[in-house]
Amino acid sequence: MGYAPFSEGWVRAWQGILNRSDAYRRAAQSWKWPVVLVMLRDPTAGIDEDRAVYLDLRHGVCHEARVASPEDQAQAPYVLAADPWTWKRVVDGELEPIAGVLRRKIRLVKGNPLTLAAHARAAMCLVETAREVDTAFPEQMRAPRP
């Protein structure tokens, strides 16, 4: 059985996979900022409260990964938020993260969009590693979006 998305177990599994990725390490050498990813509450998706993960990403290494606190969200220089269906599309490989930001499917709550765009390859590698996590989306999300 897989991990619930954006849970403590899920983010720790992702950290392990991320830190074993040579592709991410190479692509993210110049990235040096923590990131918080927020999955917004959506009861129709089986997500009854906001979920957020904190990633301390510096120079191709994830130094820390955990469920984000409100303080993390306030202090992180980059915060991205989306509904559960959008994050599922990202994890399933149906939506690239930068394209999601440009199409306003993923909201850049905090951070410099130009810096984010300049690190598009690192973002892709980050997402590719997330796809390797055994993720158990809620039953409601196994069918097409209502």
Secondary structure as the mmCIF struct_conf table of DSSP 4:
data_model
#
loop_
_struct_conf.conf_type_id
_struct_conf.id
_struct_conf.beg_label_comp_id
_struct_conf.beg_label_asym_id
_struct_conf.beg_label_seq_id
_struct_conf.end_label_comp_id
_struct_conf.end_label_asym_id
_struct_conf.end_label_seq_id
STRN STRN1 TYR A 3 TYR A 3
HELX_LH_PP_P HELX_LH_PP_P1 ALA A 4 ALA A 4
TURN_TY1_P TURN_TY1_P1 PRO A 5 PHE A 6
BEND BEND1 SER A 7 SER A 7
HELX_RH_AL_P HELX_RH_AL_P1 GLU A 8 ASN A 19
TURN_TY1_P TURN_TY1_P2 ARG A 20 ARG A 20
HELX_RH_AL_P HELX_RH_AL_P2 ASP A 22 ALA A 27
TURN_TY1_P TURN_TY1_P3 ALA A 28 SER A 30
STRN STRN2 PRO A 34 MET A 39
STRN STRN3 ASP A 42 ASP A 42
HELX_RH_3T_P HELX_RH_3T_P1 PRO A 43 ALA A 45
TURN_TY1_P TURN_TY1_P4 GLY A 46 GLY A 46
STRN STRN4 ILE A 47 ILE A 47
BEND BEND2 GLU A 49 GLU A 49
STRN STRN5 ARG A 51 ARG A 58
TURN_TY1_P TURN_TY1_P5 HIS A 59 GLY A 60
STRN STRN6 VAL A 61 VAL A 67
HELX_LH_PP_P HELX_LH_PP_P2 ALA A 68 SER A 69
HELX_RH_AL_P HELX_RH_AL_P3 PRO A 70 GLN A 75
BEND BEND3 PRO A 77 PRO A 77
STRN STRN7 TYR A 78 ALA A 82
HELX_RH_AL_P HELX_RH_AL_P4 PRO A 84 VAL A 91
TURN_TY1_P TURN_TY1_P6 ASP A 92 GLY A 93
BEND BEND4 GLU A 94 LEU A 95
HELX_RH_AL_P HELX_RH_AL_P5 PRO A 97 LEU A 102
TURN_TY1_P TURN_TY1_P7 ARG A 103 ARG A 104
BEND BEND5 LYS A 105 ILE A 106
STRN STRN8 ARG A 107 LYS A 110
BEND BEND6 GLY A 111 GLY A 111
HELX_RH_AL_P HELX_RH_AL_P6 PRO A 113 ALA A 118
TURN_TY1_P TURN_TY1_P8 HIS A 119 HIS A 119
HELX_RH_AL_P HELX_RH_AL_P7 ALA A 120 ALA A 130
TURN_TY1_P TURN_TY1_P9 ARG A 131 GLU A 132
BEND BEND7 VAL A 133 VAL A 133
STRN STRN9 THR A 135 THR A 135
HELX_RH_3T_P HELX_RH_3T_P2 GLU A 139 ARG A 142
BEND BEND8 ALA A 143 ALA A 143
HELX_LH_PP_P HELX_LH_PP_P3 PRO A 144 ARG A 145
#
